[in-house]
Amino acid sequence: MGSQGSSGRESVFLLAVLVSTMVLTPTLAIHVYTDREIHGTVGSKVTLSCTFWSREWISDDISITWHFQPEYSRDSISIFHYAKGQPYIDNVGTFKERIEWIGDPSWKDGSIVIHNLEYTDNGTFTCDVKNPPDIVGKTSQVVLYVFENVPVRYGVVLAAVIGGVLGLVLVILVIAYLIRYCWLRRQATLQRRLSAMEKGKLRLGRDSSKRRQPPVLYAMLDHSRLTKSASEKKSKGGLGDSRKDRK
């Protein structure tokens, strides 16, 4: 009974150690990155970029594979393979003599170039990278669209629209600022003119009061002159009468 109990405890302990080891050990995973989509024109070339990240050092057994799934098709074919330090290009299929290897695994780059694009190149390209022992991970896909002329992307159009709206708003703000500035300046000018007119009215009032005084003085002077002349006439008349009486 004791031996059976001790063996059971040992098995439980070993199972716990195994589970803890599995939980604590990080899962190796390789991460591959490509563009979501790319555009090209007939007869031109495009670069299908593929970069990756791995927890391990770059192995001599690293492999990079590109697959192509044509548009409106469920089947995919291998068009490029890199292994043992050598690129292997498909020189038989639709991409014969049109694929160029420009990647460098030591820089974690697995990019290729497709020359002389055709309408049949429309489809999905998949980049798959294995770096033993880091071989677990997801592939990455990029969709190629081949046109007669490259269309303007939605992001470019959206950026242009946003830029135009912001520019229009800026112009409106500048115009509103100038209008307000001119209005305030005009109000200040009118205020100065009104102040000047009020000061001028006060001066005119003072001057008019001063100018109204001289006629009164003139009248007083005329009255005094008339009185003086009348007294002189009376005195002359008195003298004449006295001379007549003497005669």
Secondary structure as UniProt FT lines:
FT   HELIX           2..24
FT   STRAND          30..33
FT   STRAND          37..41
FT   TURN            42..43
FT   STRAND          46..48
FT   STRAND          51..53
FT   TURN            60..61
FT   STRAND          63..70
FT   TURN            71..72
FT   STRAND          77..83
FT   TURN            84..85
FT   STRAND          86..89
FT   TURN            94..98
FT   STRAND          99..101
FT   HELIX           105..107
FT   STRAND          112..114
FT   HELIX           119..121
FT   STRAND          123..131
FT   TURN            132..133
FT   STRAND          137..138
FT   STRAND          140..147
FT   HELIX           154..246
//
